[in-house]
């Protein structure tokens, strides 16, 4: 699977660990930045790049998900959700990571890098990636309603 990742300075140290972790699992990791530490960097460009690439890959039939993170994950989730075709979910525990995929078919997970230990963050991301969409009619209907509004 292709995994698009992006962060700002708050997650920069963790990003290399995450990339190596995902590659060890056999994923093709695409890094959208940040690439160097700058406490004044602006996360939207990095996050939107990852979100656009995730949506494009999925639209073109490639298996892809995105992982974005920053200090809290909130701004990153908001930025990612501005991209048509993206359903980004903020995950802060195992339940929210699973439900994001099961019920919402989220294609991007947002994590607060400063809110969890490295071990916890890796677990949340692994959980999100591994969890399938349930495909239940009610969830499909609701996702379609959101997509209709988005158009």
N, C-alpha and C positions, 0 to 999 in steps of 0.2 A: 504494500500500500504506500502511496505517496503521502507524506506528512509535511505540511507547510508549517513552519514555526516562525514566530516573531516576538520580540520583546523590546522594551526600552532599557535604559541603564539599570533599572531595578532588578531585572532578571538576567543581566548579561553574564554574570558568573555561572548561573545555573544553565544557561543555554547550551554551552558546550557539553556539559554532563548529559543533558536531555538528548542532544543530537547523537552522542555516542550510544546512549541507552537504546534509543529507537533503531539505530543502525544495527546494533547487536541482535535486535529482534527481527531483522530482515526488511525493515522499512526503508524506503527511499526518502531521505530527509532533504527538504529545500529550505534554506535559511534566508529569511527576508530582513534580517537585521534586528537590532542594532549590531554593528560590527566592532565598535570601540566604545569605551566608557566616556560618556559625556552627560553629566548630571543635568544639563540644559536641553537634552534632546527632546524631540517631539514624537511621541509614540504613534500618532495616527497614521503617518506615512508607512511605517513598518507593518502595522497591523492591517491596514487596508490592502497593502500589497499581498500579504499572506491570504487574506480573505478573498480577494479577487482571483488569485491563483487556485484556491480551493474550489471556489464556485465554478471556475472555467474547467478545471480538470473533471469535476463531476458532470458538468453539462456535456463534456466531450466523451463521457463514458468511462473515464479512468476512476479507479477506486482511490479516493483521497479524503483526507480530513485535515483540519488545522488545529494548532495549539498556539494560543497567544497568552502572554502573561506580562504582568507588570507588578507594581507594588501591591495593589489591591485586586487587580483584574477587572475592576468595574469599568474604567475608561476604555480598556481594551475590548471588552465585550460590547460596549456602546459603539465604538468605532467599527468593529467587525460587522455588527448588525446593520450598518448603513449600506452594505454591499448587497445588491439584489442576489437572491438565491442563498444567502447565508442565514443560518440559524445558529447563532453563537450563544452558549449557555455558560454562566458562571458556576463553577463547581467548587464547593468548599468541603464536601465530605463524600463518602462513597455513594450514598443514596442519591445525591444530586447529580453526580457523574453518570450513574446508571440511568436515572430517569430522563436525563437530557437526551440520551440515545433512544431508550425504550419508547418514550411517549412523544418526544419532540423531533426525533430524527435529526438532532443537532449535528451539524457538520464541523463545528469549531467549538473547542472547549477553552474557556478563559479561566486562568488561575491567578490568585494573588501570591506572587513569589515571596513576599514578605510576611505572609500570613501562616505559612506552613514550613515544616522541615523539608529538606530535600527528599527524604524518604517518602513523606506524605504526598508531596507533589508528584513524584514518579508513580506512586500508587494510584492517585486520582487520574492521571493521564492514561496509564495502562488500563484502568477500569473503563474509562470513556471509550478508548479505542476498541477494546474487546467486546463491548456490549452491543448487541444488534438492536435494530429498530424492531419493535413488536409487529408492525404491519397491521395492527388492529384498525378496523374501519373508522372508529371514532377518532383515532389519532390522525389518520390520513385525511379525514374530513376537516379537522381543525387546522392542520398544516396547510391544506388547500385554501382555507378561508384567509389565512395570513398571507399566502402567496397572491391570492386575488386582490387583497387590499394593497399589497406592495406594488402591483402593476398599476 
